């Protein structure tokens, strides 16, 4: 007798310990380049974004600053891997190396939303090593709303055995998730932004490609 469990989706969150220091810097930098993106919606309702699908944008290079990536990307990923592998009963994460593929900000006004989507992408070879789209990150830079508005979703077709129409995780139900939070999740996980009540919500997003030990 035995049973094998396949890996499952997850959402991990932690606080950026440098938030109070980096918020003024990032807010100022975004204000300085906002005129370039005021008409760029790329799926955003009542908001705008710096997202560029060809990843050839030069105005948001500050999002790749070394120390910023350390605290918003690489250290949170290490923290996530430790927690996942120490608590998850199934297959362990065997991530070897990570590279930041894309980075952008999104700013929401009153009623600002973003419909369900994933961050799935194509694989990339770097110096002969295959890197696959694996991790997406949301950093809540500024948000005066009482609840966070990010919702994650797994359709029922993924879990035919369970008696649920679908699986949803509304981060607004977690008081600990708000401004200054770094959220990490698989790039293939569906998510959306529910309507913002108050304007000025700004999030920074990263897509990370990884190579694996096995």
N, C-alpha and C positions, 0 to 999 in steps of 0.2 A: 504494500500500500504506500502511496506517496502522492505528492502534489507539487506542481511547478508553477510559480507565480511570474507572470511577465512584468516588466517594469511599468510604472504608471506615471502620469503627469504629476506635477507638483508646483507650488508657488512658495518661494522663500522670501522673507523680508528681514531687513536689518536697518539700523540707523547709521547714517553717515556721520562719523564722529567729528568731521571737519565742516559740518553744514554751516554753522554760524560764520565761519571764516570765508568759505567759498561762495556763499549766497550773494554777497554784495558784488564780488568780482564777476560772477556769471550773469547776474542780472544786468550789470552795466554793459558787459560785452554783447548780450542779446539786444539790449536797447540800441546799441551802436550799429547793429547790422539789420535791425528789424525792417527798415525800409526796403531791403532787398527781397523780403518774403511776405510783405503785407498782402499780396494777392495770391500767394501760394497756399492752396488748401489741401491738395493731395488726399482727399477723403474726409477732411475735417469740416464739421458744420459749426458755424459761429466761432471761427478761430483761424489760425494760420500756423504754418510749419516751415521749417527749413529743410525738410526731407527732400532729397534729390535722388531718384532711382539709379542714376548713373554714377553716383558717388564721386563726382568731379567738382564739387563745390569748394571754393576757396575762402568763403567768408566766415565759416565756422570752424576754422582750424584750432581755435582755442579749446574746443571740446576734446581734443586729443592731447592736451598738455599732460606731461608725464605724471606729475603728482596727482592731477585730477583723475587720471585713469587708475592710479594706484588705489585711491580711496573709493571710487565709484564703480570700478570694474574688478580689478584683479584681487584685492583683498576680500571684497564681498563674495566673489566666486570661491575662493579658498575656504571661507567660512561656511558657505553653502555646501560644498563638497564634504567637509568634515561632518556637518550635521546630518546630511543625507546618508552618508555611509555608516554613521554610528547608530542611526535609528531605523533605517530601511531594511526590511527583512529580505527583500528580493535581490536582484542583480545590483552590484555596486557600480558607482561611477568611476570610470578609469580614464578620466581626462588627463592628457599629458601636457599639451601646450595650448594657449589661447591667443588669438589675435583679434583686435577690434576691426571689424569690417566696415561698419557705418556708424555715424553718430549724428544726431539732429535734435532740435528742440521743437516743442509744440506748445502753443499758447491758446488758451480757451477763454472765450468771453461768456456772458450770460447765456445759458442754454447750450453751451458748447458740447459737442458730442463727437464720437468716432465709432462707426459701426464695427461689427465683428470682423476680425481679420487675424491672420497669422503673420509671422516674419520668416516663413520658409524661404529658402534661397538655393543657390547652386553651390556645389563644392569647389574648392580652390586648391591648387597645388602650389606650395611654397618650398623652394629648394628640394623638390622631390617628395615632400611630405604632404599628404592629403589632409586638408582642413575642411570640415563639414559644418554647415550652419547648425548650431547647437543651443546657444544661450541668447536670450534677450533680456535687457535690463531697462527698467524705468526708474528714474530718480526724480522724486517730487521736489522740485526746486522752490516753488512758491505756491501756496494754496491756503486761502482763508476760509474755505468751506468747512463745515462741521464734520463732514464725512468724505473720505476718498471716494472717487467715482469710477475706479477701474473694476471691471467684472470679468472673470475668467469663465470659460464655458467648454464643456466636453459634450458633444451631441450623443444622443441615445444610441446611434448606430455603432458607436465605439464600445458599448457595454450592453449587448443584447440580453445577457442573462439576468441583469438586475431589474427590479421593478421600479424604475425611475424614468421619467420622460427624458431627462437629461441631468447632467451634473453642472452646477454653477457655484462659483465662489465670489461673493460680493465683498470686496475688501472694505467697503464702507461699514461692515459689521465688526471690524477689528479696530478698536480705539487706538491701538499702537501704530496703525498705518496712517501716515499723514505727511505733512511737510517734513523734509529731511530724511524720508525713508527711501531705501534702495530695494526695489522689488526684482527678483530674479526668477525666470521661468523658462521652460523649453521653448525654442523659437516656433515649434509646431503647435503650440497651445493657442486656441482661439481666445480672444479677449476683445473688450470694447470699453469705451468711456461713456458712462451715463451722463445725462445733462447736468452741467455745473449750475449751481444756484447763484454763486457770486463770481464776478469776473476776475481775470488775472491769473488763473491757474497756469503754471508753467511746469512742464516736465521735460527732462532730457532723456533720450533713449539711445541705447547702444545695441547693436547686433554683433555677436561674438562668434567666430568660427573656431572650432577646436580640432586638435588631433588627439588620438586615443592610444593608450599603451597596448591594447589588444585589438 
